[in-house]
Amino acid sequence: MSSTTDPDDARPLAPEVEVRRSERRRKTVTAFREHGRIVVLVPASMSRRDEEHWVREMVRRVEARETRRTPRRTDGSLSARADELARRWLDPALGRTAPRPSSVTWVGNQRQRWGSCTPANATIRLSDRLQGFPDWVVDYVLVHELCHLVHLHHDEAFWGLARRYPRTEEARGYLRGWADAHARGAGTNPQPLPEEGCG
């Protein structure tokens, strides 16, 4: 069971959910996060109607637990993080102060790309779908977009600068794996990597 929203819809994507029926399970229902999806374990004898109810309820509980555990990243913290990343990885590589963005914001209407940069006004936008991703993955997308303030195109100079961030390849693999798994579950095409969908 999985669902998505229309690409132009500003609401966040519904989580990918896998329901596993168990002969050993008699009454209890439980749920946990596994490889980016929510897995709900239900008794094999449970009716479809009860299953639908419990899947909704358990997804709500998992998401509530994650929300309590992980403070939401704010635009302000995102801006501060972009400045820190530029100072740490880009300034030394350039031998000068790298251009800084005029604003860095989370947006809910970016469904075809992870991030975008408009060099003309130095604005960076990150898809709010990245909110639940590990910090080092968000850092990669930020560094990637910061590099567009220096190099417009994905040429050798761009990648030389972007790869100063040490987890670039690991983060690209994470994003590709997430996109492929999500596409299989939703029956859609994979989400592009930042360089395939930069704006």
Summary of the structure (lengths in Angstrom):
residues: 199
radius of gyration: 19.5
end to end distance: 31.9
largest distance: 65.9
contacts: 571
relative contact order: 0.13
helix: 45%
strand: 16%
